[in-house]
Amino acid sequence: MNTVVSADGTTLACTVTGSGPAVVLVDGALCHRNFGPGAAIAEQLAAHHTVWTYDRRGRGASGDTAPFAVSREIEDLAAVIAAAGGSARVVAFSSGAALALRAAAAGVAIDRLAVYEPPFSTEDGQGARFDGYVDELTAALAEGRRGDAVAAFMTFVGLPRPMLDGMRNSPVWPAFEAVAPTLAYDAAALGEQAGAAVPVELLAGVAVPTLVLDGGASPELLRAPARAVAAAVPGAEYRTLADQTHEVAAEAIAPELLKFFA
């Protein structure tokens, strides 16, 4: 394990694999280096790239200096990129994709950016659901009800109640509760506009080559934001991975990333 220190003194835990031009992976909600798609994707990319996976603040072995702000997470990504050599290609997933897009718009030294299904809202009803979720999440975290915070997230993303009840009793649930406060960080990365609407004006300031990906088997509420992001980022490419869902397989996305990062 490597460590990187962010601008506010927060220590970030990193894993570095492979050799070649640097690639940094940015996880979405509840994920970190050892929990989520990052490790498998890093393995696929490592033959051609030096791949950095890191625990976003508040997750895994990373610290979490208060108070939180989205700008601190942008500084975290900038610190990892600086440690990786000063600039890097970046691939980011779900709410991590929203964070990476904000970092690119802020001028972080990203050479090329690939994002998978950033879950912004494209419909009024979807935005209202997001605002309701944030209210429920905020209350649960303020009262120390981490399990309820995770349940609010799971319900928001569409997990059926019987499956949620089963997950509460599963061995993985304590791992979710451990990072429950970071759900508010992901919501903030998405929701600086009311209802987590696609931040069109901000995305117009992304000046790096960008690839926006979605899965052909994902629901329209995830595919529509991907198309909207691709339309808003100047010169962005948009591609669909056949038969993939929000939980994209490493072997499906890696060839597209290798081609784009070459």
PyMOL commands that set and color helices and strands:
alter all, ss='L'
color gray80, all
select helices_A, chain A and resi 38-45+70-83+95-105+124-142+146-156+161-168+173-178+180-190+194-196+200-203+220-232+250-261
alter helices_A, ss='H'
color red, helices_A
select strands_A, chain A and resi 2-5+11-18+22-26+50-54+88-93+110-116+210-215+237-241
alter strands_A, ss='S'
color yellow, strands_A
deselect
rebuild
show_as cartoon
